[in-house]
Amino acid sequence: MLHNQTLEDELKAFVDNGIPLPLGVNLQCLDDGSGIASTMLKNEAKYHNGCRGHFRSHNLQRAVEKRSTEDSDDVAFSPKKTRTSFSASLDRKNIQCVCCEMFQKDSDEPIHRASSQNCSRNLCKWAVESKNWVVHARLNTAIDAEAGDVHYHISCYTKLKNEARAAVNKSSNAETNYARQQYDPLVFAQLVAFVQFNNSAFKLADLRKLYDRRLVQLDSDWIGSYVHPTRFKEHLLQKLGPDWSDYTEGRDIYISHKKTVGAAVAQASRIHVSDDEA
């Protein structure tokens, strides 16, 4: 009875953590209403030690850690990844496209067989990059591409590849845009204080140079990071507050307090930020 109770606790732990039960076990089939342990005892249930091992706590912990890794979008290619996480399989008796699940007999488009292990790996890689986990799970049911387990339509193959490329580009652009909007908080605070203290108009290009010089002086981690002129101006105005604005004089852009903008813009061409002032 003690062993059955331990097994019941371990089975429920899988369910509580949202991890699919190994071997396709259905808890409802093990419980007649009196509890899993009691039901197994009454029916003299038996099991192999090897099958019993699938439900031990260390296997649950491993499954939870693997799911956490996948949720952090740090998925590395593995031919066994997410095999039990998604309900998807291929019909081994009939030729079926791994992407759209259409059988050869139901499709007007020819279905091709993966001619190499590398082809299967590419499909799996693209499924991960495009986050198409259903296709990924189907691929995991195919043990060996050379054994003829993986088939695909050319159109499905191309679509999956393009979706993966678009997802990678979108992620890369998002990371680049995020990086471009980052500024050293200490240096930027000093720059804002300098502008507010002088209460004059400053050429935006001079302020950017001042910001870059200060990064070098402080050996900042932001040295060399790209500073987009428009984002730099918008970020600076946001930090200065609503009483400050930008004005254009020819090709030059100035930052000035609204109350003194007239005189400030007129004198702006004579104002230069020296190293001593910085």
C-alpha positions in Angstrom: 0.0 0.0 0.0 2.9 2.4 0.8 4.4 1.9 -2.7 1.0 2.5 -4.3 0.5 5.7 -2.3 3.9 7.0 -3.3 3.1 6.3 -6.9 -0.2 8.1 -6.5 1.6 11.2 -5.1 4.1 11.2 -8.0 1.4 10.9 -10.6 -0.5 13.8 -9.1 2.7 15.8 -9.0 3.0 15.6 -12.8 -0.6 16.8 -13.2 -0.1 19.6 -10.6 2.9 20.9 -12.5 1.2 20.7 -15.9 3.6 18.1 -17.2 2.1 15.4 -19.5 2.1 12.0 -17.9 4.7 9.6 -19.5 3.6 6.5 -21.4 0.2 8.1 -22.1 -1.2 7.2 -18.6 -4.7 8.4 -17.9 -5.4 9.0 -14.2 -9.1 8.5 -14.6 -8.5 4.9 -15.6 -6.6 4.3 -12.4 -9.1 5.7 -10.0 -12.5 4.1 -9.3 -13.4 6.9 -6.8 -11.6 5.5 -3.8 -8.2 6.9 -4.8 -5.4 5.6 -7.1 -3.6 3.7 -4.4 -6.7 2.0 -3.1 -7.9 1.1 -6.6 -4.5 -0.4 -7.5 -4.5 -2.4 -4.3 -8.0 -3.8 -4.8 -7.3 -4.8 -8.3 -3.8 -6.2 -7.5 -2.2 -3.9 -10.1 1.3 -4.7 -11.1 3.9 -2.8 -13.1 7.5 -3.1 -14.4 10.2 -1.3 -12.5 11.4 0.3 -15.7 7.9 1.7 -16.4 7.6 2.8 -12.7 10.8 4.8 -13.1 9.2 7.2 -15.6 7.1 8.7 -12.8 9.8 9.3 -10.1 10.4 12.8 -8.8 13.7 13.3 -10.5 12.1 12.8 -13.9 9.4 15.3 -13.0 12.1 17.8 -12.0 13.9 17.3 -15.3 10.7 17.9 -17.2 9.9 21.1 -15.3 13.5 22.4 -15.9 13.2 21.7 -19.6 9.9 23.5 -19.9 11.4 26.5 -18.1 14.3 26.6 -20.6 11.9 26.5 -23.5 9.7 29.3 -22.0 12.8 31.5 -21.8 13.2 31.2 -25.6 16.6 29.7 -25.1 15.7 26.5 -27.0 18.7 24.6 -28.4 18.1 21.9 -31.1 17.5 18.5 -29.8 15.9 15.6 -31.6 14.0 14.7 -28.4 12.8 18.2 -27.5 9.1 18.6 -26.7 8.3 15.0 -27.7 5.8 14.6 -24.9 4.8 18.2 -24.7 2.5 18.3 -27.8 0.0 15.9 -29.1 1.1 15.4 -32.7 2.2 12.3 -34.6 2.7 10.9 -38.0 1.0 8.0 -39.7 3.8 5.5 -40.3 1.8 3.4 -42.7 0.8 6.2 -45.1 3.0 9.0 -46.6 2.1 12.2 -44.9 3.5 15.8 -45.1 5.1 16.6 -41.8 4.0 20.3 -42.1 0.4 20.2 -43.2 -0.5 16.6 -42.3 -2.0 16.0 -45.7 -1.6 12.5 -47.1 -0.1 11.8 -50.4 -3.4 10.4 -51.8 -5.3 13.5 -50.8 -2.8 16.0 -52.3 -2.3 17.2 -55.9 1.2 18.3 -55.0 4.0 15.8 -55.0 5.3 14.8 -51.6 9.1 14.5 -51.2 11.0 12.4 -48.8 13.8 13.9 -46.7 16.9 12.7 -48.4 19.3 13.3 -45.6 19.6 13.8 -41.8 20.5 17.4 -42.5 17.2 18.1 -44.2 15.3 16.8 -41.2 17.5 18.9 -38.9 16.8 22.0 -41.0 13.0 21.4 -40.7 13.3 21.0 -36.9 15.5 24.1 -36.6 12.9 26.2 -38.6 10.1 24.8 -36.5 11.9 26.0 -33.4 12.7 29.4 -34.8 9.1 30.0 -36.0 7.8 28.5 -32.8 5.7 26.0 -34.7 5.7 23.5 -31.9 3.2 21.2 -33.6 5.4 20.6 -36.6 8.3 20.2 -34.2 6.5 17.5 -32.2 5.7 15.7 -35.5 9.4 15.8 -36.5 10.3 14.3 -33.1 8.2 11.2 -33.9 10.4 10.6 -37.0 13.4 8.7 -35.7 15.6 8.8 -38.8 15.1 10.8 -42.0 17.0 8.3 -44.0 14.5 5.6 -43.0 11.8 7.6 -44.8 9.9 9.0 -41.8 9.9 12.6 -42.9 8.0 13.7 -46.0 7.1 17.2 -47.1 5.5 19.3 -49.9 7.9 21.8 -51.5 5.4 24.6 -50.7 5.2 23.6 -47.0 9.0 23.3 -46.8 9.4 26.8 -48.3 6.7 28.3 -46.1 8.2 27.0 -42.9 11.6 28.3 -44.0 10.3 31.8 -44.7 8.3 31.9 -41.4 11.5 31.0 -39.5 13.5 33.6 -41.4 10.8 36.3 -40.7 10.8 35.3 -37.0 14.6 35.5 -36.7 14.6 38.9 -38.5 11.8 40.3 -36.3 13.6 39.1 -33.1 16.9 40.6 -34.4 15.3 43.9 -35.2 13.6 44.1 -31.9 16.8 43.5 -30.0 18.6 46.1 -32.2 15.9 48.7 -31.6 16.0 48.0 -27.9 19.7 48.4 -27.8 19.6 51.6 -29.7 17.2 53.2 -27.2 19.5 52.5 -24.2 21.5 55.3 -22.6 23.9 55.4 -19.7 21.6 56.7 -16.9 24.4 58.5 -15.0 25.8 60.3 -18.0 22.4 61.2 -19.3 21.4 62.6 -15.9 24.5 64.8 -15.9 23.7 66.0 -19.4 20.2 67.0 -18.4 21.5 68.8 -15.3 24.1 70.6 -17.5 21.4 71.9 -19.9 19.0 72.9 -17.1 21.7 74.7 -15.2 22.8 76.8 -18.2 19.2 77.4 -19.3 20.3 78.3 -22.8 19.9 76.9 -26.3 22.2 74.1 -27.3 22.8 72.6 -30.6 21.7 69.0 -30.5 24.8 67.8 -32.3 27.0 69.4 -29.6 25.0 67.7 -26.9 25.4 64.3 -28.6 29.2 64.9 -28.7 29.2 65.9 -25.1 27.4 62.7 -24.2 29.8 60.6 -26.2 32.9 62.3 -24.6 31.5 61.7 -21.1 30.9 58.0 -21.8 34.6 57.7 -22.7 35.7 59.7 -19.6 33.7 57.4 -17.3 34.7 54.2 -19.3 30.9 53.5 -19.6 29.5 50.2 -20.8 27.6 52.2 -23.4 30.8 53.3 -25.3 30.3 52.7 -29.0 26.6 52.1 -28.8 24.6 53.7 -31.6 22.8 57.0 -30.7 19.9 57.7 -33.0 19.6 61.5 -33.4 15.8 61.6 -33.2 15.5 59.1 -30.3 18.3 61.0 -28.5 16.4 64.3 -28.9 13.1 62.8 -27.8 14.6 61.1 -24.8 16.4 64.4 -23.8 13.2 66.4 -24.1 11.3 63.8 -22.0 13.9 64.1 -19.2 14.0 67.9 -19.4 10.2 68.2 -19.0 7.4 70.0 -20.8 8.9 73.5 -20.5 11.7 72.5 -23.0 11.3 72.1 -26.7 13.3 71.7 -29.9 13.7 74.3 -32.6 15.2 74.3 -36.1 17.6 76.9 -37.4 18.5 76.0 -41.0 19.9 72.5 -40.8 20.7 72.7 -37.1 18.4 71.6 -34.3 18.4 73.3 -30.9 17.1 72.5 -27.5 15.9 75.4 -25.5 13.6 76.5 -22.6 10.4 77.8 -24.1 10.5 81.1 -22.1 13.9 82.0 -23.4 13.7 80.5 -26.9 13.8 83.8 -28.8 17.0 85.1 -27.3 18.5 81.7 -26.9 18.2 80.7 -30.5 19.6 84.0 -31.7 22.7 83.4 -29.6 22.9 79.6 -30.1 25.5 79.8 -32.9 27.9 81.4 -30.4 27.4 78.8 -27.7 29.8 75.9 -27.7 30.2 73.2 -25.1 33.8 73.1 -24.0 35.5 70.3 -22.2 35.9 72.5 -19.1 32.2 73.3 -19.0 31.4 69.6 -19.4 
